[in-house]
Amino acid sequence: MTIAESRTNNFSSLRLVFAVLVIVAHTPEIIDGNRSRELLTMAFGTMSFGQLAVDGFFLISGYLITKSLINTPSLKVFFLNRVARIVPGFLVAFWLCVIALAPFVSGEPIFTFDVLSKAVIRSLSLGSPQAPGVFAALPYPHLNIPMWTIRWEFICYTTAAALSVVGFLTANRRVFVLAGTAVFLVANILQLALHYENLMIGLAIRLPSVFMTGALFYLYREKITYRGSTAAISTVALLVCMFFLPLAEVAFTVLGGYLIFWFAFKVPATEISGLANRFDISYGLYLYAWPIGSALVLAFPDGNPWLIGITTVSVAAVFGLASWLVIERPALNAAKKWRDCQITLTPPPVANLENAVRASDPSA
């Protein structure tokens, strides 16, 4: 078994770290309305920890989703797995924000046909929840804005599935994925160098390029060697590139991607990874952090950012654990039972059936 196929890795702890980094980035931004006190921005003047964490999520997702596509027997099973993993937890978090939180942080009516009908549409399209008048006293009056990434995550799943259908994930055609990803990475550099500010086009370039770079780390897994010396060189090169806005994100995508997968596979699995594999709270931590942090800032406008951040992590971790135990894990178990049931009910091919009959009937 290659390291790419091994289940002993540090992906779970990496996802947990990225979820915490999102909170580290967002806490001062929720208070100030800008990134002036965001730690990574202060250090390099380019990316924030929030951007870095989202890119880290998409790199890991690109790798694991590509692995899943190649090893899953059908697209129906693939999408069942994906929906079971992200949609139930997302929908519960979405409607808790709208129904349980919004009425307490808004001065406007929430339970109206207009508000709720729009919320239904947004929830079904994996958009972030919205309600009028929420957190009006804060610089960012958003109910749970980080949930916008979930829609893009699913778009990337669908894109990868389409590439699988046309055969671009095979060894003979993966060069097309390499070429296309290279074009997107160059486009990302150019849009930053030219200060192109169309948000949707920028995201349509940035996130798929990061996701597909993660996919390439899996597609070319037999050609990539993870060494400590190479990781050290990548770290130095990445730190230099982080000072230059056009290069920072692509450098993190490629060099940081190497570091992520080196850590995932070559560093001995940590105890945190083992615990996170059993209780994967990272998704719930991500889903609930923004509304909890915003509520804390609203309640304590002069609070210490570090104390608010630590409290946000602690409370969101409890919600994340509840989400895993009550929603996410049961949904995954239900999907697994359905798959197992379908396998049991699917008749074997005729040749195998004849062999089974002969084996069970000595007179045959």
N, C-alpha and C positions, 0 to 999 in steps of 0.2 A: 504494500500500500504506500503510495506517495504521500508527501506531506499535504498535497492539495486535496487528497481524499480523506485524510485523517480527521477524526472527530475530536482529537486532542489539540485544542488551539485556544487562543486568547480572544476570539471574536466577541464573546459575551462581555468580557471586561472592557474591551475597546468601546463597544456600544455604550456601556455604562459611563465611561469617561467622557465620551462625546455628549451624552445627554447632560451631564453635569456642566460641561464647558458651555453649553447653550445657556444655562442659568447664569454662569459666571459672566457671560457676555451681556445677557439681557437685563440683569438687575440694575447696573448703573444707567443703562439706556432708558429703562422704564422711569427711573427717577429724574434723569436730566433731559431726556428727549433728544439726546445725541450720543456720540461715541467718544466724547472727550475724556471720560474716565474708564473706557473699556481697555483692559490690560494689553491685549495683543495689538490693538490699534495704537496705543501709546508707545509700544516698543518699536513697531515697524512702520506705522502710518499707512498700512495697506489693508490687510484682512483683519476681521475681528475673530474672536474665538467662536462666535456663532456661525460665521461663514465657514470657518475651518471644520467645525463639528458637522455641519450639514454635508460638506464635501466628504468628510470621513464616513458618514452614514452611507452616502451614495456609492463610494468606492467599495465598501464592504458589501453593500446590496448588489452592485453589479457583478461582483465575484460570485456570491452565493446564488444569485438568481440564475446566472449562466450555468453554474454547476447543476442547479435544480432542473433547468430546461433540458440539459443534455441527459440527465439521469432519470427524468420522469417519463413514464410510458406514454402519456397523452397530454395534449393541451388542456383538456377538460380537467384532468387531475391537477395539472400545474396551476390553473386559475382557481380551482377549488382551494388549494393550499394557500395561495396568495390572499384570496378573499377572507379565508378563515383567520389568517394571521393578522391582517390590518383592519378589516372593516368593522367587526364587532366592537373592538376596543375604541376605534375612532367614533363610531356612532354613539356609544354611551358617553364618551367624553364630550362630544358635540352637544348632545341634548342636556347633559348636566350643566354645561355652560349657559345654554339658552334658558332652561327652565328653572334650575336651582340657583344659579349665580346672577344672571342678568337682572332679575327683579330687584335685587338688593344693591346693585351698583349702577342703576339707571334711574333717572327721574321721570322717565317716559313709560307709557304703557307697553308691556311686552306681550301679553296674551291677547293679541289682536289677530284677525284673519290675515292681514297683510304681512305682519312680522312672522307669524308661524308658517304661512305658506311659502314665503321666501326661504325660511329656515329649512323646510322640507326639501326644497329644490337644491339648496346648497349642501345639505347633508348627503343627499343621494349622488351628488356630483363630487363628493369629497372636497368641498370647499371649506374654508375656515368659518366658524360661526360668527354671525353679526346680529346686533340688536341696537335699536336707537338709544342714544344717550348714555351708553355704558362708559364707565371710567372717564367721564367728561372732564374731571379735574386733573387728569394726568396728561402728560405730553402726547402719549400714544393711546387714544381712546378706542382700543381694540379689545374685543372679548377674548380672543385666543388666536392671534395672528400667526404664530408658528405652524399652525395646522395646515397652512397653504402647501407645505412641502409634501404632504401625503398624496395629494392629487398628482403631483409631478412624479412621485415614486411609482404610482400605478401607471402613469403614462410610460415611464421607462420599462416597467414590466411588459406592457403591451408591445412596445417597440422591440424589446428583446425576443418576445414570442414571435413577432413577425419576421425577424431575422432568422429565427430557428426554422420557420416554415419554408423560407426560400433557400435554406441550406447554408446560410452564411456563418453558422457556428461550427461547421465541420472543418477538419484540418485543411481540406483542399481550397476552401473559400474564405477562411477566416481573415485572409489578407485584405478582403474588402472591408471588414470591420475595422481593421487596423488603419486603412487609408481614410475611411470616413471619419474615424475618431481623430486622426491627425488633422484633418481639415477643420473639424469643430474646435480643436485646441488652438489652432492658429487663428481662427475667427475670434476666439475668446481673447487672445492677446491683442488682436487688432481693435476690437471694440473698446477695450480698456485704454489702449494707446491713443485712440482717436476720441475718447470720452463720449462714445455713443451711449445715449441715455434712454433708449426704449426698453422699459423694464421687461416686458413680455418676451421680446426678441432676445434680450440678454439672458433671461432664464432658459429660453429654448436652446440657446447655445451652451450655456454653462453646465446645467445639470445633466443633460444627456451625455456631454463629453466626459464628465466625471464618472457617471455610471458606466459608460462603455469602456473607459479606461480600466475600471475594476473588472469588467468582463474580459478584457484583454489579458489581464493578469491570470485569469483562469484558462483562457484559450491557449495561451503560450506557456502554461505552467511547466511543461517539460523542458523548456528552453531557459527558464529563469532560475538562477541559483541565488539563494539567500545566504549572504556572508556578513559577518560582523564588520569586516573592513569596508565592504561596499556600503553598508548601512551608515558607517561613520562618514564616508565621503559624501553620501547623499545628504546627511544632516548638515554638513558644512555648506554644500552647494545650495541647499534649501534656505538656510539662514541668510545667505548672501542675496538670493533672489527675492526674499521676503521684503527687502527694502524698496523694490521696484514694482509699482502698481501693475503695469502690464504683464509682468512675469510671475507675480506672487501666486496667483491661484493655479496657473498651469504648472508651476514648479511644485506646489503642494500636491496637485493631482498626480503627477508622475513620480517625483522624488518622495513626496510624502506617502504616496501609494506604496512605493517599495518599502518604506519604513513600517507602514501599517502591516503589510503582509509578512515582512521579516519578523516583526514582533509577534504577530499571530501564530506563526509556525515555528520559529527558531528559539524564541524565549520560552523556557519551561512554563507550562500552564500554571497560572497563579491560583491561589485559593479563592480569590475573588471570582475568577473565571468559572471554577467549579460550582461556587454558590450561585453565580449568575445564570449558569446553565439550568439549574434547578428552579430558580426563582428569577425569571427574566423581567425585571422591573423597568428596563431602559425605555421601552416604548411608552409605558404609562407615565414614567417620569417626564418624558418629553411632552406628552399630550397635556399634562396638568400643570406644568411649571409656570407658564405665562399667566394664567388667571390667578393662580395662588400668589405669585410675585406681585402682580398688579393690585390684588386685594390688600396685600400687606403694605404696599407703598401708599395706597389710598388711606388705610387705617393709621399708618405711621409716616406721614409725609416728611418728617425730619429724622427718620430712622437712619441708623448706620447701614450703608450699603452691604458691608460684609455680613452683618448680623441678619439683615433681610435675606441675603443670598443663602446663608447657611440654613435659615428657617425655611426658605422656599425649597431647598433640596430635601430637608427632613420631612416636611409635610407632603411634598410631591412624591417622595419615595413611598410613603404610606399609601397614597392613592395608586401609585404604580404597582405596589404589591397586591392591593385589592383588585386592580384591573387584571393582573396576571392570574390570580387565584380564582376569581369569580367570572371573568369574561374570556380572556385570551386563551388560557389553557383549556377550559372546557370547550371552546370553539374548535381548537386544534384537535382535541380528542374526538369530538363529534365528527370532524372531517375525516380523521383516521378511521373511525368505525365505519363511516360510509364507504371509504375506499376499500377497506377489508371486506365489506359486505359485497361490493361490486365484484371484487376478485373471486369471492366464493361463488357468486351467482353466475359468473361468466363461464360458459362451457368450454372445455379444452378443445384444441384443434382435433380433427377427426383422427389423424395419425396417432396422436397421443392418447386419444380415447380408446382406440383399438388396442394399443399397447397395454393400457390400464386394464382392459377387459381380459386380455390374455394372462396378465400377471395375477389377476384375482381368480381366474378359472383354470385350474390345472388341466382340465380336459380340453381346453381350447387349443 
